[in-house]
Amino acid sequence: MEITQIRHFVRIAETGSYIKAADLLDIGQSTLSRQVRALEVELRASLFYRHGRGVLLTEAGKKFLEYARGVLHLMDAAAIAVRDSESAFSGQLAIGMTPSIGRACIAALLPRLVELYPRASISVVEGLSGALYDAVLLGQLDFALLYNPAASPNIRITPIVSEPLYLIGAAPVGEDAQQVGLAEVAALPLILPHGNHSIRVAIESAAARLGLGVNLRLQVDSTYSTMELVAQGMGYSIMPRLVGRDATLPALSWQRIERPGLETTLCMVMPGQQPNNPLVLAAAEEVRNSLTDLLAP
């Protein structure tokens, strides 16, 4: 399997046509067909099936495309890593963030990265934690910023800062506007994300240790839709204080959860076999330092 074959496969998948891909790559259509056939023989699977207007990926092709893009991203990073020092900080830099982290941090981080690395092409991908985690595993992202990522031998996790969790509501609960007990929180109608979201797991686990259930009213993955619902009085939610730094958000009550206190940890995740790419390593260090300063009490 050759890198050229993989690059050409990705171009065919992106254009949906051998003819368009051949024109863009300036090579013969028959050459592309032979390369794809060689890949299919090696993989023992069909990658495309033809239709009247071109080709579509098979299920095997869709799966291979994810890994192919990761391989190409890593190969580009490897090429940058061995260039001379003058061009060490040029090339592609792909960073993943959840929307809540991105909205709080992008305006401060990106101008700094552009200033430090003017020759780099920087992209920021926003998505749910699970999708970003998988993208790092596949090599599609150089690193991502996530709360409480799961441990894996194929991932390097660097904690950046731990934040207390807060109950947010249209008005404070109880007599103390600054804090609230977990037992009181568990009894409230809560709006939380689906499934294994780190904050939901933390709340449900902590409540279970007290012998309590959680009163789950709504399941909503979008942080900002959740905050709008909270502002309308539809229920309460639980978030780190970082989210509330955006001045454009609804004015809500923020009460720190105590008895016991709960925390979430913002981490940087990178591939376990990350190449020694000077741009990625320098940018990762700058992001860690900037976030530590930004989130300092």
N, C-alpha and C positions, 0 to 999 in steps of 0.2 A: 504494500500500500504506500503510495507516494503522496507527498504534500500537494503536488500539482493536481493529482486526481481529486483530492479532497476539496481543494479550492474550486475546481471546475464543477464538482458535484453541488457545492453550496450555491454557485452562481446559477446553475440550472434550476435548483429548488427555488431560488429567490425570484427568477424570471418566469418560472412555469413553462419554459419552452426551450428546446434544444436550439432552435433557430435563433431566438433572441440572445441566448447565452453565447452561441458561436459568434454572432456579430459583435457582442461586447468584448469577447475575449480575443477576437480576430484569429480564430482558428477554425478548421473545418468541422462541420457537423458530424462527419463520420469519425473524426478523432475523439470528439466528446462521447459518442456512442460507445466506442471501444473502451474508453476509460471507465465509463459507468459500468459497462459489462464486466470489466476486470474487477471492479469493486464488488459487484454483486456475486461474482464467483468466489472471491475471497471471503465475503461475509456470509455466503450461502443464503442469500435473501434477495428478493426483488425490492428495489428502492423506488421505482416509479411505475405508474401505469399510464398509458396514453389515452387521450380523449380527443375529441374533434378540434379543440383549440390549443392543444399542447400536452403537458404532462402534469400529473398530480403525484404527490408523495404517498407511498403506501404507509402502513403503520410502522413497518420496519424502517422506512425512509425517514419518517418523522423523528423516530428515536435516534437514528444515526445523525441526523442534522444537528440535534442538540449537542452531541459530542464533537461533531466536525467543527462547529463554530468555536467550541472551547479549545480544540486542538489548534486551530488557526490563530486564536487570540494568544495562546501560549507561545506559539512559534514566532509571532510578531514581537512578543515581549522578549523572547530569547535573542532575537536579532538585535534588538535595541541594547540588550545587556552587554553584547560583545563589541559594540561600536566604540569609537574613540571617545575620550572624555568630553570633547567639545559638544557632542551630540547626545550625551548620556541622558539628558533630561528632556529629550524630544520623544515623540511617539504617542501611543494611545494609553489613556488612563481611564478605566471604567470603575465607577464607584456606585454601590447600591445603598439605598436608604429607604426606610419605611416613610410614608407620607408625613407622619407626625414629626419624625426626626428631621426630615428634609425641610419642612415648613419652618421649623425653628432654627435650623442651622445653615441652610444653603446660602442665604443672603450674606452671612458672615464668612463662610468657608470659601466659596468659589472665587470671589475677588482676590483673596489671599493666594489661592493656588494659581490663578492666572498671572498674578504679579510675579510669583516665584518661578513659574515654569511656562514662560510665554511661548515656547516652541512645542509644548505638549497639546495634544487634542484631548480635551477632558469631557467625559460624558457622565451624567448622573442618571441612574435608573431608579425610579420609585416603584415599590411593589410591596406585597405582603411578605412577612418575615420568611415564611416557608419557601416561597418562590425565590427570594433573594439568596437564601441559604443554599438551595439547589444550584443556583447560577454560580455561586462561588465554588461549589464542589465540581461543577462541570468546566470551570476555568473561564466562564463567560464574564466574570467580574474579577477585578484585581483585589478588591476587598469590599465589605459591606458593614454597615452600622446597624446592629440589632440588639434588642433587649433579650437577655437570658437565653442565648443560643444553646442548642443541645451539643454535648461533647461528641466528638468523632475523631478517629485516628487520622482522617483525611482533612481535618480542619484545624487551623491554629486560631485560638481564641485569646484575645488580649482585653481584659477588663479596662474600661476607661474611667467610669465613675458610677457609684451607686447612688440612687435617688430614693427617697421615701415615697410611698404611694399615698395618694390623697383621694378622699371622697369628694366628688364635685356634685353640686346641686344648685337649683334655682335659689335656694336659701339654706342657711346652716341648719344642721340637725342638733338638737339638744341645746344646752346652755352655753357651752364653750364653742365659740365660733372658730377657734384655731385647731381643735382636734376632736376626734370622735373615736369611741371604742369599736373594735371589730365586731363584737356581739350586736351592737346597734346597727352597724353597716349591713350585716348578714340579713337582718330583718327587713331592710328597705327594698322596694322594688328596683332592681338593678338592670341596667342596660350594659351588656358585656359582649365581647367578641365571641365568635363561634369557636368550638373545638379546643385545641391545645394551645391557644394563645397564652403567652407567658404570664400575663397579668391575671387572666381568668384562672389559670392553674394555681397561681400563688394564693389568690383569694379563696378558692374552693378548698385547697389543701389546708390553709390556716384555719378556716372555719370548721373543717372536719376534725381538726385536732382539738377543737373546743366542743366537739359533739354537736355542731350546728350545721344546718343546711343553708344554702344560698337562695334567696328569693329572686329568681331570674325572670324578669318581665319580658325583655326583648334581647335578641341577639343581632348585633350590628357590628360589622367589621370596620366601617369607616369612622375614624376618630372624629372628624368634623361633623358628620351627620349625627353622631352620638351626642356631641356637645349641643347641637341645635335642638335635639329632642329633650335633652336635660333642661335647656333654657326654657322650653315650652312646658315644663312641669310633667313630662311623661315618665320620669323616673330619675335615678341617680346613676353615676358611673364612677369608675376608679381609674386614675391615670397618674403618671409621674408629673412633677411640676414643670418639666421641660415643655410640655405641650401648652401650658398656660402662658408662655412667654410671648406669644403672638398677640399683639394689641388689637388685631382685627376680630378676634374671637368674641363670643358673647361673654358678658360680665357674669361670672358664676362664683359661687361660694367654694373655697378650697379648704378642706379640713384634713389635717394629717391623721392617718389611721394609726391608732395606738392600742395597746393592751390586747395583743402584742403589736409592736410596730412592724410594718412590712416595707420591704425595699425591692427595687428592681435594678438590675445592673446593665448599663449600656456598654456594649462590647464591640470590638472590631474583629471580624472574622476574615481570615485569608486562607487560600488553599494550603494544605499541609506541605506540598512540594513546591511552594512558590519560588520561581527563579530569583536570583539576586539581581533583579532589575532596579537600577539606581533610581529611576523615576518613581516606581511604585513604592520602594522602601522610603524614599525621602518624603513623598506625598503622604504616606501612611503616618509617618512620624509627625508631620506638620498637622494633620487632621487630629491626631490624638492630643497633641499639645493644645491646639486651638479649642477643642471641645472641653478639655480639662479646665481651661481658663474661663470659657463661656459659662460652664455649669458650676463654677466655684460658688459657694454660699455667699 
